[in-house]
């Protein structure tokens, strides 16, 4: 299927973005089906999960993967795959540890101290999708980042596969559960006889998995809703196009609903990319955007808020500091998106569907929460009460006012 060609300037860039986003088909609604699965698992525990596993093609074997099976999977792992996973584990871990926020303490004018403490959640789950292929890289991205955050217990849930099991062992997961789909998310959120309830669930998955995470987000923390993956390439003169065309084609492997977009103010570069993409003969959403100038390129990029944004060519370094909305920004002709998927050290769990406008990729912060710790001395309490009592009275909270007024200097026992 030939790539679609569109044009834009700064003023029409929002319309061009909307046009490309409309090309992605709306997912079918599975809300009611997922709601039923969650309720059934919450009530039925292990037996309900196993029933759904058998119904949806699972083995029906015990939910927890045994130590012997995990050890066998690791022993059978090809050496080159193990070396690659170990590099990914090291790089992702180093970046994740560097991204943890330091604690802060503030002494305010009235004398009270407010300390902002970073504390990890107690239990986290990493979901890895099944389907046509296993994704051990998703295990790495989730488990290693949770460990870097200081999470005490980290478990993996996924349809059973030796690659998943081996990756979980290499990453140091505490338990592995052979279950997938919405029933796995429900089990992790509610807990069953075998599966302990967790505090946070992260990881990609199909529409049922994503819907279950959204429905259960009031009970557990989640990393967000993952829609179809996307890639936007902004290319300017001075680069070899073949690797960049392969980057676009690689992104299409995620599915026919995964948009790949190339943007440039150079029509000749787009013509060359179009010829290479069309020669591939594949299907999917492929769009070439001819922008009137560099500012129009930037307007499109910021509006599209790509999950993956590659900048290649003479303008790459100048554009990079101006990008605010990409899930992952890859700068330079050698910075292919596939490296970010595996071993670059950045996380590949990223905001999709333009959510980079307000959301971030997975990091240690998704497994930590910030807790304020307040210490108020007598002098500070007196000053604060004089300011806050009128507010509480205005809001109609008499006991709030009384509890603070009791700490005024004149109201304390002598």
N, C-alpha and C positions, 0 to 999 in steps of 0.2 A: 504494500500500500504506500503510495507516494507521500512524502512529508507535506503537510499543509504549510503554505506561505502566507504570512500576514505582515503588515507594516504598521508602524506607529511613530508618533512624535511624543513630546512630553505631555501634551494635553490629551492625547488619545491612548496613552499607555494604560490607564485604568480599564478602559474598554477592552483593550487587547488582553489584559490579564483575565478579565471576566470571561472573555471568549474561550481562552485556553482552559480555564477551570470548568467551564460548562461542558467541555468535551469528556470529562471524567464522568462515567455513568453514576447515577445516584444508587447507593446500595439498597437492596430490598430490606424492608423492616422485619427484624427478627425479635423485636422487643417482647412480644407476648410469649413466644416459644422459649426465650431465655428466662423470662420471669417464672415460667412453669418449672424449668429445670432447676433454677435456684431454690424455689420453694420445696421441690421434691428432695433435693440434696440436703437442705437444712433440716428437713424432718426425718429423712431416711438414712443419713450418714453413709457409711461404707457401702451398704447394700444398694443404695440408690446410685452411687457413683459407679459401682461395678455393673449395674444394670444398664446404665447409659453407655458405658464403655463397650459392652457386648453389643448393644443396639447400634452403635455408630462404628462398628468395625474393630474395636479393641479386642485384646486377648482375653480379658476377664481374669488374668492372673492377679495375685496379691498386689495391692496398690504400691507398697513400698518395695523398691528394688533392693535385693539382698547384697551384703558385702561381697560375697563370692562372685555374683554376677557383675558387680562393678569392677572388681579386680580383673576378671576375665576380659571385660571390655577394654580396660586400659592395656592389658598385655597384648591384645590383638590389634591395637591401634598402629597403623603404619608409621614408621619412623619419621618420614617427612611431614606427615600431618601433625604428629606430636610436636616436632620442632617448631612448626608454624604456630600451633596453639600456644606453646610456651612463650614464643616471642610476643604474641598478642596479649597473653596474661601479664607479662612483665611491663609492656608498654602501656596498656590500659590501666594497670594498677598505679604506675608512676604518675600518669596524668590525673587519675582520680584522687590520689592522695594530695597532689598539689592543689586541687580545686576545693578542698575543704576550707570553709570559712573559719578564720580565727575568732576566738571569743573576744568580747569587748566589755569594758566596764566604764560607766560614766558616773561622775559625782556632780550632782546638779546644784543649782544656786542655793536651795534651801538646806542642803547638807545630806540629803538621802543618796544612797548608792544604788544604782541599777546595773546589774551584771547580765549580759546576754550570753547564755550558755548554749553550746551546740551539743546535743545529746543524740546518740543513735537510737533508732527503734530497736526493739528486742528481737523481733523475728521478721524475716523477709522471705518472699518467694519469687523465684525467677521462672517465668513460663517460657518455654521454647516450642515453637510450632512444629507440627509434623507435616502431613501432606505428602507431596511428591518427594521431598528431600528433607533430611535432618539439617538443623542449623546449630552446630556446636559453637559457632561464633556468637550467637545470641546468649548462650550459656556464659561465655567468657564476659561479654559486656555487662551482664547483670550481676553475676556472682562476684567477680573481681571488684566491681564498683561498690557492692554492698559490703564486702570485706574491708575495702579501703575506708568506708564510712564508719567502721567499728561495729557493725551489726553482730550480735552474739550468735544467732543461729540463722543460717541461710539454706533454704531448700530449693530444689529444682523440681518442676512438674513438666512433663512432656510425654507425648506418645513414645512408647519404648523404641530405642535404637541404640546400638553399641556406641556410635560416635557421640551421642548425647551423654551416655553414661560415662564414657572415658573423659570427656571434657569436664563433666561435673567433678570427677575425682581429681583431675589436674588443678581445678580451680579451688578445691577445698570445700565443696558443698557438704553440708552435714547430712542431708538425706536426699534421696531421689525418689519421686513417685511417678509410676507409669500411668498417667491419665492425661487426657487432653480435653479440649473444647470447653464449653460453658460449665460443664459439670466439674472440671478441675478448678476453675476459678471459684465456683460456689463452695467446693470443699475447702479450699485454702482460706476463704473468707470466714466461713462458719465453723470450720473444724469438723472432723468426724472421729470415729473410734481410732482410726489409724493416722489420720492427717491432722496435725495440730493447726489451729487457727493462727494466721500471721497478721502482722500489722501493715505491711506494704506488699503489693503485688506489682511486678514490672514485667515487661517483655511483649513482643509482638504476637500476633495470632490472627485467626480469621475473624469474620464479622461476628460470629457467635461469642468468641473470646472477648472481643472488644466491647460488645454490648454488655456482656456479663460484668466486665470491669467497671463500666460506667454505672450500671445499676447498683453495684455494690460499693461504689466510691464513698458512700456515707458511712460504711462500716470499716473499710480499709483504705489506706492510701494507694493511689495508682499513679503511673507515670504519664497517663494521658490516653487519648483515643488515637490509634494508629490507622490511618487510611492508606490508600494506595501510595507506594513510594514514588518519588519524583526526583528529577535532576534538571537543573538549568545550567547551561554553559554560556558564558559571555566571552566571546572570542574576538580578538583584535589581531592585526598583522604581526608577523614575526614568529610564528609557531609552525610546527609540523602537524598537519591536520589528521593524519591517520590515527595516532593514539587517541585524539580527542573524539573522533568518530567512533572508535571502539568503546570509549567511555559511555557515549550515548547508547550504543547498542547493548552494552553490558547492563545498563539500567533497565532496558526493555525486557531483560530476562525475568524481572520481578513480576511481570504479567501484562496483559494487554490493556489494563486500566491504569498503568503507570506512565504518566506523561514525561516525555523527554523533550526539552526545549533548547534550542540554540538561538542566541541573541547577538546581533552585531550591527554596527553601522556600515560594515563593509559587505556589499552585496556579493562580491566575488568569493569571499570566504563562505558565505551561506550557500552559494551555488555549488561550490566544491563539496561541502558537507552534505548537501542534498543528494548529489550524485552518489556519494558513498553510502548514505543511508538507504537510498532507493535501490541500489545494487544488492543490498542485503536481502531485499524481498520480504522482510518480516512484517508482522502486523503490530499494531499498537498505536498509541497516541504520540505522534512525532510532529513537532511544530518548529518552523524556522521564522524568527521575528526579525524583520529588517527595521532597525531603529534609525531615525533621522540623524542622530548625533549621539555623542557620549552621554549627554544629560538624559536623552530619551532612553538609552540603555539602562541607566541607573534608575529611572522612574519605573521601568518595567520590572527590573530586578527587585526593587523594594516592594512593589505591589504584589508581585508573584510570591514572595516569601518562600523560596524553594526549600525543600528538605535538604537537598545537596546543591550547593552553588559553586561551580568551578569558574575561576577567572584565569584566562590564559591569553598571552600575547602582550603587546607593548603597553596596553593600558591597565594590565592586571594590578600592579602595585599601587597605581594612583587610585584605582577604584576601591581596593580592599578596605581602607579606613572609613569609607563612606557607607559601607554595607551594614545595616542594622537588623535585618529581618530574616536572614538565612538560618536554617537549622544547623548546618555545618558549612563553613566557608573554606574552600580549598584553593590556594593561590599558587599559580605557576603551572606551566605546561606539564610538569612531571607529577603534579598533585592530583592523580586520578582518584575518583570517588571510590573505586574498589579497594584502594589502600585503606581508606577510612572505614570500610566495611569490615576489615580484618585486623590489620597490624599497625596502623599509623599511631595508635594510642588514643585517639579521640573515640567517643562512643558512637555506635551506629544506631542506637535507639534515639530517634530524632522526631521533632514535630513535623507532621505532614499536613496536606490540605491548606497550606498558607498559615498554619498556626504558629509559625516562627515569629509572627507579629507580636505574640505575647507569651509564647512557651519556649522552653529550652530543651536541649538534649539531656539524656540521662546523665546524672552525676552523683557524687557522694551526697549532695544536698537532698536528693530524693529519698535517701534512707536516714536522714537526720532531721531533727526538728529543733527549733530555737526556743529556748525557755528563758523567760525573764526571772531573775532572782533579785528581790528588792529588800533592802535594809534601811529602815527609817529610824533615826534617833529621836530623842525627846524634842530637841529644838526644831528639827525638821517637821515633826508631826504637828507641832503648834502652828508653824507657818503654813503648812499644807492644809490643815483643817480650816483655817480662816479663809482660805481661797475656795475650798471645795464644799463646805457646808451650804453656802447659798445655792450652789449648783444642784446639790442633792435635794434641797427644799423646793427649788423651782421644778424639779422633775417629779416631785411628789413622793420621794423616798425618805420618810421621816426617820427610820431606823438607820439608814445610811448616814444621815446627818448626825444623828445622836452618837453613833459609834465613833465618828471622827471628832465631834465636839468634846467627847469624854477625854480626848487626848490634848485638848487645849491646856495651856499652862494653868489657868485659873480654875480649871475643873479637876485637876489631878489631886489625889489625896496629899495632904501636907506631910 
